[in-house]
Amino acid sequence: MPHDATLLDEREAAARAAAAATGPGRSPEASAHDARDRHDDLRSLEAGLDRLQTSPERAQSAWRRFTTSVLPPILFVVALIAAWQLYVVIAQPRPDIVPGPVDVFNAMLAGWESGRLQLAVLTSLERGVVGFLIAVVVGTPLGLLLAEVKPLRRAIGPIISGLQVLPSVAWVPAAILWFGLTDATVYFVVLMGAVPSIVNGLIAGVEQVPPQLRRVGTVLGANRTRLATLVVLPAALPGYVAGLKQGWAFSWRSLMAAEIIAVGGTIGFGLGSMLQQSRELADIGGVLATVLVILFIGILIELVFFAPLERRMLRRRGLLLGGTR
């Protein structure tokens, strides 16, 4: 490459200059000092050339990522809002049935100014994150246990799959009878929605671990516990991360269902409670505004946490080329 040839010529010129500098009349210390100066200059030149070569590529990669990942959903949302507003202008439906985008925005702004929206978002986010972390703590060892102990998996595995299919909202009436109108009801419903997805995702990831890795771990002296935690679990990360993503989706959905149904008592004011309250007041603008906030939070968690985690994991495994996602 021209860049490599230029660097080679610079190095040869520096070497010849250093050799000439050690001629008659030059002390070894002065020659060594001059050689170090030339070497530092050469390194600075090389770094500058590399910077000139890689900066446009990085800028192009960032621009490509923006145009392929960020810009399309933004344009789609803008087009959707424009079509919504156009329908309201042309069809002129009843505003208490189909409000326009401006009405929904005003309802959201009113909730923000009153402080109800901030309170609901913080309450639901706290419950969702805490419930999901508890589900991870419960589901990860349970998934590893079922994946490594085949008789136990044959006995409990179908029940776990059945719990994953069962709508978590079905647990709300029983949870209210067991725990009353408390936060324990909400967390129980969240756990019943998230844990089966995490367990099944981890089991699926363990099933895809090559047997050679287990043999290598056994040869190196790992016992069954260390083999599962230090060899199998890292190798099963793709399936495990997929299970975590699905577990978060189920926990967020379960949380909204529990907050809509379980209202009152010591249960705080969350987004589900806000949605139910808007329905009771026949405030369709408030209903749609709350739905949009719930949707936005779910998308934001995916983009900020799970998407970078999955991208980094795939890139480390050589399964993702730079700039493709």
Secondary structure, 3 states (H helix, E strand, C coil): CHHHHHHHHHHHHHHHHHHHHCCCCCCHHHHHHHHHHHHHHHHHHHHHHHHHHHHHHHHHHHHHHHHHHHHHHHHHHHHHHHHHHHHHHHHCCCCCCCCCHHHHHHHHHHHHHHCHHHHHHHHHHHHHHHHHHHHHHHHHHHHHHHHHCHHHHHHHHHHHHHHHHCCHHHHHHHHHHHHCCCHHHHHHHHHHHHHHHHHHHHHHHHHCCCHHHHHHHHHCCCCHHHHHHHHHHHHCHHHHHHHHHHHHHHHHHHHHHHHHHCCCCCCCCCHHHHHHHHHHCCCHHHHHHHHHHHHHHHHHHHHHHHHHHHHHHHHHCCCCCCCCC
